[in-house]
């Protein structure tokens, strides 16, 4: 007799439900392959940490529990359930030449954005105002790349250098916010306004003394108060430009406000925090946690996602956190991963319907020996027979593992396009 399943989001899972299917492989979980009855809070927490949706066996789950769960989503409305799928959502790349070509274009605007932020921050530190005309043009170009080739830009946000944190952070927050806004269905002027606020959100830090901004130890209470002034300083600085939308100004002012009211500078709470500022706050925290800074090493993308997930509700907007995790995926683009086959590669794209089965650019073979040439492996390909024969991700590795330099990989990819080299058959491997 066929199992009657009901697919729900993990936020709707309750004790007494019988989970018969996960949106990730059963291997690596503490659950039996045939399914299990949810009996403990630890089981629920594991599902929330590692899955997005699960299937519930209706015959083994009490009717009173199922009546409380809409089949289309969780018990309470979430941003994810309101997300509109973009009309032209970019599919994962299917050739190495496509990746290289997209990376060349993305890298050009990415470098221009970093050069702009570096110049503007230096000018602000010397007392000048912010010239926003070039910022608008750059955000428009970045928004175009997010629509055409989001994976290439997202990959570039993983290339981090400790000594250039403030500059890279501003550009990364802009790119991630644009990608997230696109995921949420934004477009046109709204998307560009969001990106402009994200790019300029930390301008006030240039009015904070450098010895505090670059302090390698924990700040004293007095120093932290000076650091906490940067949103107001940024707002005041940007307000000189009468052409900037109010949303841009409010993003600079409110990106450190928290849902509980314990943020700064004004202690705003919940929906009193402007929507764009709530969105940028999620991205800001995620990128800050992931980045190498003078006082700590960056966490892996997975660790950063876990941290913001635990911050949802009290500090960060819970709906936006859940939607952001869906946007970047369980294995974000640029992650170095090891497969169940032993092969090692970089995640270069994924289909939003198959977040646990991205497309991987293989760099090392099963013996961890460098491959003669990279090849693509689509873990979500319909060519794979379901079951143990389908490759899957075994582990996420630290950048630099097995001697793989992320910057060098990107350089090799872009040079293959500049040199006019098209990949051989391995470039189309499924």
N, C-alpha and C positions, 0 to 999 in steps of 0.2 A: 504494500500500500504506500502511495507516495506521501512524503511529508508535506504538510501544509505550512508554508513558511510566511512570516511577516517580517519584512526588513524594516528596521528602525534605527535611529541614531543612538549612539551610546548614552547620551544624556537621558534617554527614556528607559534605560535598563533598570529593573527593580528586582529585589530578592523574590524568588518564587518563579521567575521566568526560566524557561529552558532554552539555552542558546545552542543552536545546531550548526551555525555557520559564521565564520569571521570574514572580514574583508582583508585579511592577511593570512599567510600560511600558519597552520596549527603548530608546525615545528617552531621551537623557541618560546612557546607559551606554556604555562603550567597546566593547561587544560587537556583532557582526553580528546582524541581525534573525533570520536563519535558524537561529541556534544556534552553539555553539562547543565545541571541545575544551579542557578545563581543563588548562593547561600550566604556569602560573606561580603562585607564592605571592601575587603582586599581584592576580591574578584572583580567587583564593580570598578574599583580604582584602576586595576590593571587594564580592563577594557577601555576605560576613558583615556588612559595614557598611551595605548598602542593601537586603538582602532577608531574608526569613524562611524561605521555602521556594523550591525550584526543582524543575523537572521534568527528569529524566534520560532520554535516549533509550537504552533497554535494548539495542537492536540495535547501537549504536555504542560501548557501554561494556563493557569486559571483564567476563566473568562473575565473576572472582575479586574484583573491586571491589564488585560488587552483592551478592555473598553476605555481605559484611561489613556491609551496611546493612539494618537492619530497615525495611520499607516504611512503618511508622508513625512513624518518628522518627530521631534521630541515632544515631551509634555508641554513645555513652554516654548513660545516662539523664539527663534534665534535669528541672528543676522544671516546665517548660512541658509536657512529655509527661505529667506527673502532674496537670495542672490539670483540675479538674472544671468544666465549663461551668455557671454558675449556672442554676437552674431558671427564674428570671424575669429573664433578662438583658435590660436595657432596650434597645429598638431605637433607632436614630437618630431625632431629631425629624422630623416631616413637615409641620408648619405653624409659622409664626412665632408664632401665639398660644400654641401648646404650649411653645415655647421661652420666651416671655415669662412664662407662668404658672409654669413650673418655676423660672425665674430668680428670681422674686419670693420664692418659698418658700425656695430655697437661700440667697438673699442675707440673709434674715432670720436664719437660724441661723448663717451665716458671720459676720455682724456681732456677734451675741451671743457667739460664740466669741472673736472678737478683743477685745471689751470685757472678757470674763472674764480672758483671758490678760494683758491690760494691767493690770487691777486686781490680779491675783494676783502678777504680777511686781513691781509697786510695793510690795505688802505684804511680799513676801519680802525685797526690798531693805532694807526697814525693820525686818526681824527677825522677821516673823510666819511662821507655818506655812502650808502650803498647804491650803485648804479644798477637798476633792475631791468633795463631794456634787454641787455645781453642775457640776463637770467631768464626772462620770458622766452627768448628765442631758444635757449638751451633746453628748457623744460618742454617746449613744443617739439623739439627734435627727439628728446628722450621719450616723450609720450608716443611719438610715431614709431620709435623702435620697440616700445612695449607692445604695441599692436602688431607690428610686423614680425618681430623676432624676440619675444620676451625671454626665452631661455638664455640667449647670449648675454643679455644685460644682467640677468640674475647670476650667471656664472661669474661675471666680472666683480660682483659685490663680494665674492668670497676671497678675492685677492687683497689681503690686508697687510699693512706695514705699521709696526708699532709707532714709528716716528712721524707718521702722517695721519694719525688717528682723526683729528678734528676735521680735516679736509675730506678724507675718505668717508667719514661717518655722514657728513652732510649729503654727499653725492649718493651714498648707499641708501640713506633714508628716503631720498627723493625717488630713486629707482624702485625700491621696495614698495613705497607708498603708491606710486603710479601703477605698479603691477597689481597691488591689492585693490586700488580703486577700479581698475579695469575689470578685475575679477568680480567686484561687487556691481558691475554694470554701469559705472560712470563713463562718461565720454565727453568730448568737446571741451567747452569752457570749464565745466566743473572739474574735469580731470586735470586740466592745466593749472587751475587755481590750487587744487590739492598739492600738485607737484611743486608749485612755486613756494607754497608755505613750508613744505617739507625741506626744500633745498635751503631756505633761508632761516629755518627754525632756530638755529644755534648762533645766529650772528651776535647776540649779546655776549657770548663768551669772549669775544675779542675785546671787550671792555673789562674783563676780569684779569687781574694781575697774572702774568705768565708763571710766576713761582707757585701760584695756587692751581692754575690750570694744568700744569705739568708736574705737580707734586707727586713723587713716587711712593708716598706713604698715606695713611689715613689722615684726612683733614681734621684739624681741630674744630671745635664748635664755632669759633670766630671765623675761621677760614671758610667753613661750610656756609655760613651766613652770607659771605661775600659771593660764593659760588651760586647760591640760591637767588642772587639778584639778577642773574643773566637773562631770564625771561623778560623782566621789566625793561632791562637795558636794551634788549633786542627789539621789543615792541616800540620803545621810544625812538630808537634809531630808524626803524623801518617806517614809522608813522610820518617821517619827514617827506616821504614820497606819497603825495596825495592821490596818485593813480593806483596804488595797491588796493586790492579788494580787502574788505574787513576780515574775511576768512583767513587771509594770509597773516594779517596782524594778530588775530586771535590764536592762530597756530603757534606763532612765536611766543605769545604770552602764556598760553595755557597747556603746553605739551608736558608739563610736570605736575599738572593737577591730577588727583587720583579719585577714583569712584567713591571712596570712603570719606572724602573731604580732608584727608591727611596730606595732600600734596601742597604745592606752592606755585605762585606767590599768594593767591587769594583764598585758598582752601575751598574752592568750588567742589561741588559734590554731584555725582550722577549726571543726569541730563543737563545740569547747569553748565557742564563743560561742553564747549562747542564740538559738533560732530567731527569736523576735520582734525581738531586737536586730539580727540579721543582716538582716532585712527592712527595719527602720527605717533601718539604716545606708545601704542602697541609696537609699531615698527622701530621706534627709537630705542626702546628697551631691548628688543630682540637683537638689533644690530650692535648695541653697546655691549651686551653680554657676549656676543660672538667675536668681538674685536680684541686684538692685542692692544693693551694700553700700558702706560708707564708703570701702573701699579698692579696689573694682573694679566695673565695669559687669557686668550679668548677661549670660550667654551665651544664645543662642537655645535653645529646647527640643531642636532637632536636634543642636546642638553639645554640649549637656549629655548627651544620650543617647550620642553618640559617645565622650565622655570616660569615662562610667561603663562603657561596653562595653570600653574599653581597660583599665579598672581591674579587670575581672572576673578571678577566679581568685587573683591575688596579693593584692589588697586587699579586694574585695567578692566575695560569694558568686556564682560564675559562673552557677549555675542560676537564682538569683533575679534577677540582672541581665537575663538573657535573657527570663525571664518578665515582668519589669517593662516591658521594651521592647514586648512583645506587648500588655501591659495598656494602656499610654498611647497606643500607636500610633506609626507613623512620623511622622504629622502630628498632634501632640496637640491636643485641644480647646483653642480659644483662639488657635491659630496664625493669623497673618495670611498669606495665600497669594495668589499670582498664578496664574491659569489659563493654559492654552495659548491660550485665546480672548482673552487680555488683560484679562479681568475680574479684579477683586480682591475678596476677601471673607475672612470669618473661619470657621475650621473649628468647627462646632457639634456634631458627633457623627459616629460611624462604627460600622459593623458589624464585629465582630471577624473576620469572614470576609473583609472587604474593607478591610484596614487602609490600603491605598494609594489608596482611592477614598472619601473621607469625604463627609459632607454639608456644604456650604459656604453660609453666608449672604452673598450678594453685596451689596457696598456701592458699588463703582465699575463702570461699564460698560467696554467694550473700549477706549474712548478715555481711561479713567481719570477720567471725569466722575462725580460723585456721582449715584447713581440716585435717582429721585423717592421710591422706597420700596424697602427691602431685599426680596430674594426668595431662596428656597431652591433650591439646585441639588444634587441627589443624584448624585454621580459614579459610584455603584455601581448606579444604577437599571437595571433590565432593559430599559428603553425605549431605551437607547443601543445603536446598532449597533456591534458590535466593530470596532475599527480606528481609522483616523485621525480619524473623525468624532466619536468620543467625547471630550469635554473631559477634561483631566487637569491635575494641578498642575504648573506649570512651575518655580515657585520659592517658597521660604518667605521672607517679608519681615521686616525688623526692625519691632518695634512702633513706631508713629508714622509709618511710611512713608505717603507721599501725604497727610500731614496727618491720618491716622486716629488718633484718641485712643481707646485701649482702654476707658478709664473712661467716656468719653462714649457709646461704643457700648452698653455695658452699661446705662447710665442710660436711653438711648433704648428699649432692649428692655424693661426693666422698667416704664417709664412707659406703654408701649403696653398693658400688661396692667392696670396700676392704673387707667388711664383707661377701661378697658372696651373698647378698640379691638380689633376682630378684623381680621386681614389680609385683603386681597382675594384674588383668584385666584392672584396671584404667590406667596402664602404656601404653596401646595401644589405648586409647580413641581417636577418631577422632573429 
